[in-house]
Amino acid sequence: MGLLLRGTVVTLTETGILNPGEVAIEGEDIVHVGPSGTTPPDFKVEKVLGGEDYLIIPGFVNCHTHIAMTLLRSYADDLPLMTWLEEKIWPVEAKLSGEDVYWGTMLGIVEMIRSGTTAFADMYFFMDEVARAVEESGIRASLSRGLIGVGPNADEALAENVSLYENWHNRAGGRITVMFGPHAPYTCPPDYLRKVMAAAEKVGAPIHIHVAETRAEEEGIVRDYGKRPVRHLADIGLFRLPTLAAHCVHLNEEDMEILRQHDVRVAHNPQSNLKLASGIAPVPALLQKGVTVGLGTDGASSNNNLDMLEEVRTAALLHKGTSGDPTVLPAEEALAMATREGAKALFIDDRVGTIAAGKKADLVLVNTRRCRFYPHHDPVANLVYAATAQDIDTVMVNGRILMEKGELTTIDEEKVLAMAEKCARRLVGRG
């Protein structure tokens, strides 16, 4: 299908903003981006979307989540991280079935599509069911099996991650990629991490791991290994592999330099870190060093939503407030973290993250015919500081429309809501 999108195009490339502009899509691919009226005359237009009241942006990339935890949204709130995990979350997760994870994933995908997310990185269990939901829904994802090295099924879980890679990597039209997911240095001893590294290196897969999320983690790693978490992982050799490090809240200058030297990508999760009182990651300092920083929501049980627009705004405001500098993390840079830089963090920036010819058509149309977008002084500032998920009008991945004018096209939303509620009630003993 030859699709032509019209509106204000925020390319996130050197081209900048085209107002008015247009994007031509053939099949899965963007074939032309330019000012209005510049699409080649031989391009066969079968459908036109957007118009003068629309903003066209790359789809949001959620760099870190545990998507099926939508089933535990608002189940255990206002608790310290380890109390939350050990007394509330882990006991319920022990009851999870593949069906639970499938419907929790579908619920999260509905929420993400409705708020403009076209790709996400997930670390959880029953990952074949997550992959099935991704394949059926049309969204893009980077998946990893969460690996707990101190758990009784540690080797079995690692075998499942290997199987996930063999069965799903580059499946679903290339929309699914696979990483290996050692949970964290405090749950994965060095010998186990080396097993994970060997398996990942054998197939050429990246690593997705929680790093330096809490002060308690930092203190525990220093106590057990005599060094901070980032140095500990570097000395083990983990960062020889492409690595996505979630959180990175408690970093010193040496830590940040190690991340820079090894080109470790960081997933910043501002709302989850605030809610769990984990702290505030030194994002401006990381960016100044040239570290790639994307944005993530974390799981819906610690956020409590998967709305990337909220993460963009929170990140922009949070670092202004903590630094005392209103110029820190301006609107376009915050938006880039949720799109272009997020794609880099997931190692898929050759495919998505910007609007350019040759990229996959993972795009979002935002309806700006809303009072909060007026006057039209700065479309990006309006998006970052004023927009809500209700302004997301149309979402596409690989050129396939997943939502058009607010209507989902690949998912039966009412069935998803009913099944997710049923699964959640059973898990917490109310079913």
N, C-alpha and C positions, 0 to 999 in steps of 0.2 A: 504494500500500500504506500502511495506517495503522500506523506503528510506534510503540510505546511503550517508552521506555528508563527503567529504574528503577535507582536507586543514589544515591550521593553525587555531586551535580552541582556542579562547579566552573565557574561561569558566566563568570568573568573580566569581569563587569559589576558595577554597583553592587549588584546583587542578592546578590553574594557566593556563599557555599557553601550549598547546600540539602541537608540531611541529616536524613531521607531526602527525595529529590526525584524528579521525573520530567520527561521530555522527550517531547512528542508530535510526530511527524513525519508530514506528508502529502506524498507525492511527494518533491520535492527539498527542501522547506522545513520548518523548525521552526515549528510553529504554536502551541505552548504550552510554557512552562517554569514550574515551580512546585513547591511542596511536595507530598509524596506525597498522592495523592487529590484533587488540584485540577484534573486534566484535565477539560474539559467533558464532561458525560455523553453528548452527541451525537457525540463523536469515536469513529469506528468503529475499534476496535483489531483488527488482523489478525495482529499478531505482537508479542510482548513479549521484550525483551532485557535482560540485566543482572539486578539484584537487590541485596540488601543487602550483598553482598560485592564490589560493583563501584563503581569511580570513573568518572564520565563527564566528559570534558574536551574542549575544542576540539581538533581535529587540529593536530599540529605543522606549522609553516610553515618550511621550510628556505630561508632568504633568499639563499643563494649557493652554487651548486655547478656542477660541470662533469660531468654525470652519467655520460656514457659513459666517463669516466676510471676507472670501476670496472674496466675491462679492464687498467688499469695499476696496480692495487692491489698494493703491495709489490714493484713492479718496480724502483723506483729510490729507495731510502730513505737517510736519514741524510746528505743532501747540502745544501749551501747553495742558496738558491732559484735563482739564475741558473745555477749549474752544473747543478742538477736540470733546469731548463727547457731550456737551450741544448744540453747534451750528452746528455740522456736522453729527456726528454719530447717536445720538438719534433721530433727525428728520427723517433720512432715515430709521432707524430701525422701526419707527412707521408705515412704509408702507410695511413692510415685510409680505409675505404670506407663508404658509406652503410649497408651491412649490418652492419659492425662497430659503428657508432654505434647502430643500432637495437637490437642484442642487448646492447650495453653499457648502453644506457638501460633496457632491460627488466630487466636484472640490478639496476641501481640502484633501479628502482621496486619490485621485489620486496623489497629490503632496507628501503626507506623505509616501505612499507606494514607490513611486519613490526615496525617500530619506531615506528609511530604517526604517521608523516608523511603528511599529506593534500594538501599543496601544496608546490611547490618552484620556485625561480628558477634557470634554467639559461642558461649562455652557452657555446656550443660551435659545432661545424660540422655539416653535414648535418642542419640543424634540421628539415627536413621529416620526416626519419626519427624524430627525437625527438618531434615532434608526433604522428606516427602511433602511436608507442608509448604516449604519453599518452592519446590518443583510445581506443585499444584496451583499456588497462588500467583506465581509470576514474578515475585520479588527477587532480589539478588542477595546472596549471603556468603559470608566466610565462616565456616563451622569448625569447631574443635570439641573433642570430647574432654570434659573436665576431668583431670587426673589428680587423685589424692594419693600421694606416695606412701603415706602412713596408714592407708586404709587396707582392709582385708582383701579387697579385690583389685589392688593396684596394678598387677601384671595383666589381669583380665581387661581392665579399663584401657591400658595401653594397647592391647591387641585390638580392642574395639576402635581406637583412634586410627590404627593402621588400616583396619577394614573400612572405616569411614573414608579414608583417603582413596583406597583402591576402588571403592564402589561409587564414590560421589564427586571426586575432584574433577572440575571442569564439565560436570554433567549439567543437565537442564539448560542446554544451549549456552554453556559457559557461565551461567549465572551462579553456580555453586563452586566455591573454592574451599580448600580444607587446610587448616593449621593443626598443630598439636597443642594441647591445652593443659600443661602442668599448672595446677591451681595457684600455688604461691611457694616461695622458699620455705615458709614455716610449715607447710603440709607436704612438701616434697624434699626429702633428704638428698644430699649430693649424689649418692649412688643411683637413686631413682631418676634424678634429673639427667644423669649421664645416659641412662637407658632411653629416656625420652629423646634426648639429643641425637643419639645414634639412629633411632627409628626415623626421626624427622629428617636427618641429614641424608639417610639412605634414599628417600623419595624426593628430597628437595623442598620440603614444606617448611613454612615459617613456624615460629613459636608464639603463642598467646598466653600471657602470664600476668597475674596480679603482682605488683611490686611496690613496696614501701607505702602501703595504704594507710597504716595507722602507726602511732607512736609505739604501741605495744608490740607490733610486728618488728619495728626497728630495734627495740630494746631486746627482744627475744633472740633475734638473729645475732646481735652483738654478743649476747651472753653465750649462745651456743657455738658460734664460729669465730668470735673475736673480730668481727668486721661488720660493716653496715650491709644492708641487703643488696644494693647495687654492686658494690665491690665484691661481695660474696658470689653473686651470679657471674660477674665478669671473670673472677678467678677460676670458677668451675669451667668456664669456656662457653657458657650459654649464648653469649652475645656474638659468638662466631657465626651463629645462625641468624637469619633475618628475624627480628623480634618485635612484637607488639606488646608493650608494657602498660598495663592498665593502672591508673591512679597516679603513681609517682608523686605522692603528696609530700613525704618527708625526705627531702633531698638536700644535700649540702653542695658546695661548689665542686668538690671532687666527683660526687655522684653525677652531676649534670655534665661534667666534662667527659666522664666515661660514656654516658649515653650518646653524647655528640660524636666521640671518637668511633663508636661502634654503629653509628647510624640507627640506634634503637628508636622506634616510633612510639609515641606516648598517646594513650587514650585518656583525656581529661574528662572526669565525670563530676562536674561542679555540684549539681543538686544532690546526688547521692552522698558525696563527701560532706556536704553541709548537714544533711539530715542525720547522718550517722555520727556527726561531730568528729569525723576523721581528720579534718584539717583542710587547708587550702593549698593546692599544688602551686609551685612557683612558675606559673606559665609564662609570664613576661620574660623571666630570666632564661627559660628554656628556648623561647622563640628568639631571643637576642643571640643565643649561641648557635642558632640554626637547626635546632632539633625539630623534627616534624611532630606537630601536636594536632591530633584530631579530637573530636568531641564524642562522648558517649553518654547514654542515660544510666547505665548499670541496669539491674533488674527492677521491675516494677514494684517489688516488695520493699525496696529501699529508696524509691524516688518520689512519687509513686506512679509515674507515667512514663511513656516512651516518646514524648513530644520533643523533638530536636529543636524546634523553634524556641522552646523554653530554655533549653541548654545554651543556645546561642546567646540569648539575652542575658541569662544568668552569668555566663562567662564574661561577657563584655562589661557588665555592671560590677561584678564581684572584684575583678582585678583593678578596675578604676578606684573602687572604694578602699581596697586594702593597700594600694600603692600611693594613694593621695594624688594620683596623676590622671586627670580626665582624658589625656591623650593616649593612654595605654589601651591596647586592644580596640581600635576603632571598628566601626560597624563592618566594613568590608573585610577586615582581617578575621573578625569573629565568624562571618559568613563563610570565609574560605576554610576555616577550621572544620566547619560542618559539611564541607563539600570537597573542594580540591585537596586539602590537607588530609581529610579523612580518607579519601581514596588512596593517597600515598601511604597512610598508616596501615591500610589493609593490603597494600601491595597490589592494588588493582587500578592504579592511576593511568596505566596504558590504555584502559578501557573506558573509565568514567571519571567524574569529578569536575570536569569543565565542559563548556559548550564549544566544540570545535569539530570541523570536518574530520572524519575518521574515527571519532569516538562513538561509543554505543549511545543510543538515544534513551538515557535515563534522565528524564526531565520532569519538571514540575511547573504547572501554570498556576499563578496566584492571582485571584480576582481582587483588583485594587479599587473596584467600584464600591468602596466602603468608606464610611466617614473617617475612620482612623488613618486612611491613606491620603487624606486631603489636608492641606494643599500638597501638590507633588513637587516639593523642593528637592528631595533626595530619595530615590526609590529604595536604595539599599538601607539607608537609615530607617525609613518607614518600615521595611521588612523586619529588621533586627530589633527595633525598639518599640514598634507599635502593633505588628501583625499578630494574629492568633491562628491556631490550626483551622479554625472555621473559614479562613480565607483561602485555604488550599482547595483549588477547583478541580484540577486534572493532574493525574500522575501516570507516567509511563516508564516501563523498564524494557530495554532491548527493543524499543519502538512499539511495544504492545501496551495498549491503554489498560491500566489496572483500575483507574477511577476516572470517570468523566462527569464533570459538573456535579461532583459530590456523590455520584452513584458508583458503587463498587461493581466491577464487571466480571471478576473471576472468583468471587467468594460469596457464599450465602451467609450474610452477616447474622441474620436472626438465628440460624442453626448454630453458628459458632458461639453466640452469646449463650444460648440454652445449654449447649454441651459443656462449655467452660464452667458455667455455674454449677452444673451437675457434678463435674469432676472436683471442683473446689470444695463443695459441701461434703463430699465423701472424704476428702483428704483431711479435713479439720473436724470430722466427726459430727457433722450436721446434716449428712445426707440420709 
